[in-house]
Amino acid sequence: MSRRFWLGLALSLPILLVAMGDMLPGNPLHHLLSMRAMNWMQLALATPVVFWCGLLFLSVPSRP
């Protein structure tokens, strides 16, 4: 459980930075990557967080 948490945290921090990048003065992230590339990066980082780190929360309600 601890390993899943730390991996989820490590993958979530870049997602948080990209999502909140519009709030930074001067939008420095928009000069590095296009919006399309940032969207694909968010998808690639969020998928393991949802399906592997959140597996416990996704599978428990489905048990009888």
N, C-alpha and C positions, 0 to 999 in steps of 0.2 A: 504494500500500500504506500509506503514511504517513497519507493522508487517511482511509482506512478505520479505521485504528487510533485516531486521535484522535476520530472520530465515535463509534466503538464505546465508547471510554472515556467520552466525554461522556454517552452514553445509559445506560451501565452504572452510573455513580456514583449517580444517583437511585434506581435499582433496588436497589443495595446499601444505601442509606439507608433505604428503605422496608422492605426485608427484615430489616434489623438494628434497626429502630425499636422492636421489642418489648424489646430489651435495654436501651434507654435508660430511666433512672429516670422514672417517671410516665407513660410511654407518650405523649409529646407528639404523635405523628403520628395517634393514634387520635382525638384531639380535633379535628383538622383535616378528615379525610376518613373516610368509612365504609370498612369492610373491602372491600365490593364495589367501591367506586371505586378503592381502592388496587390491587385485583387487575386491574381493567381498565387502570389506568395502567401496571402492570408488564407486561402483555401488549403494550400499545401501544409501550412503550419497548424491550422485548426482541425483538420481531419484526424490526425492521431490523437489530439487532445480529446475530441468528442468520442471517438470509437474505442480507443485503448484505455485512456485515463478515466473515461466516464463509463466504462463497461459495467462496473459494479452497479451504478445508478440506473443504467439502461436495462440490465438483466433481472434485477431483483423484483420489480413490479410484475414481470411476466410469469413468475413462478406461482404455481397454484397454492 
